[in-house]
């Protein structure tokens, strides 16, 4: 396999990737803050808060991706 092969990315694929990346980052940041607020009295967000938030955000991202597959009629086999 040629390691230096170039690929073209379709515009809608690039757009979807950018949306998913932004949604994941926003979900992690907001959920980490929410977890930190409920977890302690300090105004500190820890790595553990971000890890917990990332797990939550992954589930939301998977749902968002699946919903977008349903809406464009390109569901993939499991």
N, CA, C and O atoms as CSV, one atom per row, in Angstrom:
chain,resi,resn,atom,element,x,y,z
A,1,UNK,N,N,0.835,-1.173,0.000
A,1,UNK,CA,C,0.000,0.000,0.000
A,1,UNK,C,C,0.887,1.246,0.000
A,1,UNK,O,O,1.855,1.324,0.757
A,2,UNK,N,N,0.564,2.187,-0.824
A,2,UNK,CA,C,1.352,3.407,-0.953
A,2,UNK,C,C,1.089,4.331,0.229
A,2,UNK,O,O,-0.028,4.820,0.396
A,3,UNK,N,N,2.105,4.573,1.047
A,3,UNK,CA,C,1.972,5.415,2.239
A,3,UNK,C,C,1.766,6.879,1.886
A,3,UNK,O,O,1.232,7.637,2.695
A,4,UNK,N,N,2.179,7.288,0.695
A,4,UNK,CA,C,2.103,8.695,0.326
A,4,UNK,C,C,0.936,8.992,-0.605
A,4,UNK,O,O,0.909,10.050,-1.233
A,5,UNK,N,N,-0.009,8.102,-0.707
A,5,UNK,CA,C,-1.175,8.337,-1.548
A,5,UNK,C,C,-1.995,9.483,-0.973
A,5,UNK,O,O,-2.161,9.598,0.242
A,6,UNK,N,N,-2.494,10.312,-1.846
A,6,UNK,CA,C,-3.324,11.421,-1.371
A,6,UNK,C,C,-4.790,11.053,-1.558
A,6,UNK,O,O,-5.152,10.269,-2.435
A,7,UNK,N,N,-5.607,11.636,-0.719
A,7,UNK,CA,C,-7.034,11.361,-0.754
A,7,UNK,C,C,-7.791,12.666,-0.853
A,7,UNK,O,O,-7.367,13.688,-0.312
A,8,UNK,N,N,-8.898,12.626,-1.538
A,8,UNK,CA,C,-9.781,13.777,-1.588
A,8,UNK,C,C,-10.921,13.516,-0.616
A,8,UNK,O,O,-11.483,12.421,-0.584
A,9,UNK,N,N,-11.255,14.518,0.167
A,9,UNK,CA,C,-12.347,14.396,1.128
A,9,UNK,C,C,-13.534,15.173,0.585
A,9,UNK,O,O,-13.409,16.347,0.237
A,10,UNK,N,N,-14.679,14.520,0.514
A,10,UNK,CA,C,-15.883,15.194,0.039
A,10,UNK,C,C,-16.245,16.320,0.993
A,10,UNK,O,O,-16.020,16.217,2.199
A,11,UNK,N,N,-16.796,17.378,0.460
A,11,UNK,CA,C,-17.133,18.559,1.260
A,11,UNK,C,C,-18.107,18.224,2.379
A,11,UNK,O,O,-17.951,18.713,3.498
A,12,UNK,N,N,-19.114,17.393,2.094
A,12,UNK,CA,C,-20.084,17.071,3.145
A,12,UNK,C,C,-19.458,16.207,4.235
A,12,UNK,O,O,-19.852,16.301,5.398
A,13,UNK,N,N,-18.495,15.373,3.879
A,13,UNK,CA,C,-17.795,14.563,4.879
A,13,UNK,C,C,-16.938,15.449,5.773
A,13,UNK,O,O,-16.892,15.258,6.988
A,14,UNK,N,N,-16.268,16.409,5.173
A,14,UNK,CA,C,-15.441,17.343,5.936
A,14,UNK,C,C,-16.301,18.196,6.865
A,14,UNK,O,O,-15.931,18.454,8.010
A,15,UNK,N,N,-17.435,18.622,6.363
A,15,UNK,CA,C,-18.367,19.422,7.165
A,15,UNK,C,C,-18.880,18.610,8.361
A,15,UNK,O,O,-18.927,19.117,9.482
A,16,UNK,N,N,-19.258,17.364,8.123
A,16,UNK,CA,C,-19.750,16.508,9.204
A,16,UNK,C,C,-18.664,16.284,10.250
A,16,UNK,O,O,-18.938,16.345,11.449
A,17,UNK,N,N,-17.443,16.027,9.811
A,17,UNK,CA,C,-16.337,15.816,10.739
A,17,UNK,C,C,-16.112,17.045,11.610
A,17,UNK,O,O,-15.905,16.924,12.817
A,18,UNK,N,N,-16.151,18.214,11.008
A,18,UNK,CA,C,-15.972,19.460,11.765
A,18,UNK,C,C,-17.095,19.643,12.784
A,18,UNK,O,O,-16.846,20.059,13.915
A,19,UNK,N,N,-18.328,19.333,12.387
A,19,UNK,CA,C,-19.462,19.433,13.314
A,19,UNK,C,C,-19.306,18.467,14.479
A,19,UNK,O,O,-19.528,18.841,15.630
A,20,UNK,N,N,-18.927,17.227,14.188
A,20,UNK,CA,C,-18.777,16.223,15.242
A,20,UNK,C,C,-17.674,16.614,16.211
A,20,UNK,O,O,-17.825,16.479,17.425
A,21,UNK,N,N,-16.573,17.095,15.672
A,21,UNK,CA,C,-15.445,17.505,16.512
A,21,UNK,C,C,-15.852,18.651,17.435
A,21,UNK,O,O,-15.547,18.629,18.628
A,22,UNK,N,N,-16.534,19.642,16.890
A,22,UNK,CA,C,-16.978,20.790,17.686
A,22,UNK,C,C,-17.996,20.365,18.738
A,22,UNK,O,O,-17.928,20.808,19.885
A,23,UNK,N,N,-18.934,19.512,18.354
A,23,UNK,CA,C,-19.958,19.051,19.297
A,23,UNK,C,C,-19.319,18.273,20.442
A,23,UNK,O,O,-19.692,18.453,21.601
A,24,UNK,N,N,-18.357,17.407,20.122
A,24,UNK,CA,C,-17.679,16.633,21.156
A,24,UNK,C,C,-16.951,17.552,22.130
A,24,UNK,O,O,-17.073,17.396,23.345
A,25,UNK,N,N,-16.199,18.504,21.601
A,25,UNK,CA,C,-15.447,19.431,22.457
A,25,UNK,C,C,-16.378,20.249,23.345
A,25,UNK,O,O,-16.104,20.429,24.531
A,26,UNK,N,N,-17.466,20.740,22.782
A,26,UNK,CA,C,-18.427,21.519,23.566
A,26,UNK,C,C,-19.065,20.669,24.660
A,26,UNK,O,O,-19.224,21.122,25.794
A,27,UNK,N,N,-19.429,19.432,24.314
A,27,UNK,CA,C,-20.046,18.545,25.301
A,27,UNK,C,C,-19.088,18.196,26.432
A,27,UNK,O,O,-19.486,18.165,27.596
A,28,UNK,N,N,-17.834,17.935,26.098
A,28,UNK,CA,C,-16.846,17.620,27.136
A,28,UNK,C,C,-16.662,18.811,28.070
A,28,UNK,O,O,-16.680,18.654,29.291
A,29,UNK,N,N,-16.488,19.983,27.507
A,29,UNK,CA,C,-16.248,21.175,28.329
A,29,UNK,C,C,-17.430,21.480,29.242
A,29,UNK,O,O,-17.243,21.744,30.430
A,30,UNK,N,N,-18.638,21.448,28.700
A,30,UNK,CA,C,-19.802,21.791,29.527
A,30,UNK,C,C,-20.101,20.716,30.565
A,30,UNK,O,O,-20.471,21.029,31.697
A,31,UNK,N,N,-19.942,19.449,30.185
A,31,UNK,CA,C,-20.214,18.363,31.137
A,31,UNK,C,C,-19.154,18.334,32.238
A,31,UNK,O,O,-19.487,18.072,33.393
A,32,UNK,N,N,-17.895,18.595,31.912
A,32,UNK,CA,C,-16.836,18.624,32.929
A,32,UNK,C,C,-17.127,19.713,33.952
A,32,UNK,O,O,-16.951,19.506,35.153
A,33,UNK,N,N,-17.567,20.856,33.483
A,33,UNK,CA,C,-17.917,21.948,34.395
A,33,UNK,C,C,-19.096,21.548,35.283
A,33,UNK,O,O,-19.095,21.811,36.486
A,34,UNK,N,N,-20.085,20.920,34.687
A,34,UNK,CA,C,-21.256,20.458,35.447
A,34,UNK,C,C,-20.853,19.433,36.512
A,34,UNK,O,O,-21.301,19.516,37.656
A,35,UNK,N,N,-20.019,18.481,36.141
A,35,UNK,CA,C,-19.556,17.457,37.084
A,35,UNK,C,C,-18.757,18.100,38.207
A,35,UNK,O,O,-18.939,17.758,39.376
A,36,UNK,N,N,-17.878,19.024,37.862
A,36,UNK,CA,C,-17.051,19.696,38.871
A,36,UNK,C,C,-17.912,20.477,39.853
A,36,UNK,O,O,-17.639,20.474,41.053
A,37,UNK,N,N,-18.934,21.135,39.364
A,37,UNK,CA,C,-19.810,21.913,40.239
A,37,UNK,C,C,-20.570,21.014,41.208
A,37,UNK,O,O,-20.769,21.380,42.366
A,38,UNK,N,N,-20.990,19.856,40.750
A,38,UNK,CA,C,-21.741,18.955,41.626
A,38,UNK,C,C,-20.830,18.106,42.509
A,38,UNK,O,O,-21.273,17.556,43.517
A,39,UNK,N,N,-19.560,18.003,42.129
A,39,UNK,CA,C,-18.615,17.135,42.823
A,39,UNK,C,C,-17.981,17.777,44.052
A,39,UNK,O,O,-17.680,17.083,45.023
A,40,UNK,N,N,-17.776,19.082,44.024
A,40,UNK,CA,C,-17.074,19.716,45.135
A,40,UNK,C,C,-17.431,21.186,45.236
A,40,UNK,O,O,-18.128,21.740,44.385
A,41,UNK,N,N,-16.938,21.799,46.292
A,41,UNK,CA,C,-17.179,23.215,46.512
A,41,UNK,C,C,-16.134,24.097,45.833
A,41,UNK,O,O,-16.299,25.315,45.772
A,42,UNK,N,N,-15.076,23.501,45.331
A,42,UNK,CA,C,-14.025,24.313,44.708
A,42,UNK,C,C,-14.404,24.651,43.264
A,42,UNK,O,O,-15.290,24.031,42.676
A,43,UNK,N,N,-13.731,25.623,42.724
A,43,UNK,CA,C,-13.946,26.013,41.330
A,43,UNK,C,C,-12.908,25.360,40.435
A,43,UNK,O,O,-12.357,25.991,39.533
A,44,UNK,N,N,-12.652,24.094,40.696
A,44,UNK,CA,C,-11.572,23.390,40.015
A,44,UNK,C,C,-12.147,22.253,39.162
A,44,UNK,O,O,-12.935,21.436,39.637
A,45,UNK,N,N,-11.732,22.226,37.896
A,45,UNK,CA,C,-12.094,21.115,37.015
A,45,UNK,C,C,-10.848,20.251,36.857
A,45,UNK,O,O,-9.797,20.734,36.437
A,46,UNK,N,N,-10.972,18.988,37.193
A,46,UNK,CA,C,-9.825,18.078,37.183
A,46,UNK,C,C,-9.806,17.210,35.925
A,46,UNK,O,O,-10.765,17.181,35.153
A,47,UNK,N,N,-8.696,16.509,35.741
A,47,UNK,CA,C,-8.590,15.565,34.639
A,47,UNK,C,C,-9.668,14.490,34.764
A,47,UNK,O,O,-10.232,14.058,33.759
A,48,UNK,N,N,-9.953,14.063,35.977
A,48,UNK,CA,C,-10.993,13.060,36.196
A,48,UNK,C,C,-12.356,13.576,35.729
A,48,UNK,O,O,-13.141,12.824,35.153
A,49,UNK,N,N,-12.632,14.844,35.976
A,49,UNK,CA,C,-13.890,15.434,35.503
A,49,UNK,C,C,-13.957,15.375,33.978
A,49,UNK,O,O,-14.992,15.036,33.403
A,50,UNK,N,N,-12.830,15.711,33.328
A,50,UNK,CA,C,-12.791,15.665,31.865
A,50,UNK,C,C,-12.944,14.235,31.350
A,50,UNK,O,O,-13.591,14.013,30.327
A,51,UNK,N,N,-12.362,13.275,32.043
A,51,UNK,CA,C,-12.510,11.873,31.619
A,51,UNK,C,C,-13.964,11.428,31.710
A,51,UNK,O,O,-14.489,10.796,30.793
A,52,UNK,N,N,-14.607,11.763,32.824
A,52,UNK,CA,C,-16.018,11.410,32.980
A,52,UNK,C,C,-16.860,12.109,31.917
A,52,UNK,O,O,-17.762,11.510,31.332
A,53,UNK,N,N,-16.559,13.359,31.678
A,53,UNK,CA,C,-17.297,14.130,30.680
A,53,UNK,C,C,-17.080,13.563,29.276
A,53,UNK,O,O,-18.008,13.537,28.468
A,54,UNK,N,N,-15.869,13.115,28.986
A,54,UNK,CA,C,-15.568,12.557,27.666
A,54,UNK,C,C,-16.359,11.280,27.419
A,54,UNK,O,O,-16.830,11.048,26.306
A,55,UNK,N,N,-16.508,10.450,28.449
A,55,UNK,CA,C,-17.307,9.231,28.300
A,55,UNK,C,C,-18.749,9.580,27.953
A,55,UNK,O,O,-19.356,8.962,27.078
A,56,UNK,N,N,-19.288,10.572,28.644
A,56,UNK,CA,C,-20.644,11.041,28.372
A,56,UNK,C,C,-20.730,11.605,26.949
A,56,UNK,O,O,-21.665,11.297,26.209
A,57,UNK,N,N,-19.761,12.421,26.577
A,57,UNK,CA,C,-19.761,13.064,25.261
A,57,UNK,C,C,-19.614,12.045,24.133
A,57,UNK,O,O,-20.173,12.236,23.053
A,58,UNK,N,N,-18.868,10.966,24.372
A,58,UNK,CA,C,-18.740,9.912,23.359
A,58,UNK,C,C,-20.087,9.282,23.044
A,58,UNK,O,O,-20.401,9.014,21.884
A,59,UNK,N,N,-20.874,9.050,24.075
A,59,UNK,CA,C,-22.210,8.480,23.862
A,59,UNK,C,C,-23.080,9.435,23.062
A,59,UNK,O,O,-23.805,9.016,22.160
A,60,UNK,N,N,-23.006,10.721,23.393
A,60,UNK,CA,C,-23.786,11.709,22.649
A,60,UNK,C,C,-23.302,11.818,21.206
A,60,UNK,O,O,-24.106,11.964,20.285
A,61,UNK,N,N,-21.989,11.746,21.013
A,61,UNK,CA,C,-21.435,11.820,19.667
A,61,UNK,C,C,-21.885,10.621,18.832
A,61,UNK,O,O,-22.256,10.775,17.669
A,62,UNK,N,N,-21.853,9.441,19.421
A,62,UNK,CA,C,-22.298,8.244,18.703
A,62,UNK,C,C,-23.755,8.385,18.278
A,62,UNK,O,O,-24.126,8.011,17.166
A,63,UNK,N,N,-24.567,8.922,19.165
A,63,UNK,CA,C,-25.973,9.142,18.846
A,63,UNK,C,C,-26.125,10.162,17.720
A,63,UNK,O,O,-26.933,9.975,16.810
A,64,UNK,N,N,-25.348,11.233,17.784
A,64,UNK,CA,C,-25.394,12.278,16.745
A,64,UNK,C,C,-24.987,11.698,15.388
A,64,UNK,O,O,-25.608,12.002,14.370
A,65,UNK,N,N,-23.952,10.871,15.376
A,65,UNK,CA,C,-23.493,10.257,14.128
A,65,UNK,C,C,-24.558,9.317,13.584
A,65,UNK,O,O,-24.836,9.310,12.384
A,66,UNK,N,N,-25.146,8.531,14.461
A,66,UNK,CA,C,-26.186,7.599,14.029
A,66,UNK,C,C,-27.398,8.352,13.486
A,66,UNK,O,O,-27.989,7.945,12.486
A,67,UNK,N,N,-27.763,9.439,14.139
A,67,UNK,CA,C,-28.885,10.252,13.667
A,67,UNK,C,C,-28.587,10.836,12.293
A,67,UNK,O,O,-29.474,10.898,11.441
A,68,UNK,N,N,-27.359,11.260,12.070
A,68,UNK,CA,C,-27.017,11.824,10.759
A,68,UNK,C,C,-27.012,10.737,9.691
A,68,UNK,O,O,-27.353,11.010,8.540
A,69,UNK,N,N,-26.635,9.511,10.044
A,69,UNK,CA,C,-26.713,8.396,9.101
A,69,UNK,C,C,-28.157,8.135,8.707
A,69,UNK,O,O,-28.447,7.890,7.536
A,70,UNK,N,N,-29.062,8.186,9.669
A,70,UNK,CA,C,-30.472,7.934,9.414
A,70,UNK,C,C,-31.059,9.001,8.503
A,70,UNK,O,O,-31.869,8.703,7.625
A,71,UNK,N,N,-30.651,10.231,8.711
A,71,UNK,CA,C,-31.245,11.330,7.956
A,71,UNK,C,C,-30.770,11.382,6.509
A,71,UNK,O,O,-31.481,11.900,5.647
A,72,UNK,N,N,-29.575,10.853,6.227
A,72,UNK,CA,C,-29.116,10.894,4.836
A,72,UNK,C,C,-29.262,9.548,4.130
A,72,UNK,O,O,-28.877,9.405,2.970
A,73,UNK,N,N,-29.820,8.561,4.836
A,73,UNK,CA,C,-30.107,7.280,4.215
A,73,UNK,C,C,-28.903,6.405,3.979
A,73,UNK,O,O,-28.955,5.500,3.146
A,74,UNK,N,N,-27.813,6.649,4.693
A,74,UNK,CA,C,-26.597,5.864,4.477
A,74,UNK,C,C,-26.192,5.104,5.725
A,74,UNK,O,O,-25.032,5.150,6.135
A,75,UNK,N,N,-27.128,4.413,6.322
A,75,UNK,CA,C,-26.798,3.639,7.521
A,75,UNK,C,C,-25.818,2.539,7.157
A,75,UNK,O,O,-25.928,1.903,6.108
A,76,UNK,N,N,-24.859,2.329,8.046
A,76,UNK,CA,C,-23.875,1.282,7.832
A,76,UNK,C,C,-24.255,0.054,8.640
A,76,UNK,O,O,-24.912,0.161,9.676
A,77,UNK,N,N,-23.845,-1.098,8.168
A,77,UNK,CA,C,-24.088,-2.332,8.906
A,77,UNK,C,C,-23.224,-2.356,10.145
A,77,UNK,O,O,-22.110,-1.832,10.146
A,78,UNK,N,N,-23.735,-2.965,11.201
A,78,UNK,CA,C,-22.978,-3.029,12.457
A,78,UNK,C,C,-21.891,-4.060,12.378
A,78,UNK,O,O,-21.152,-4.252,13.344
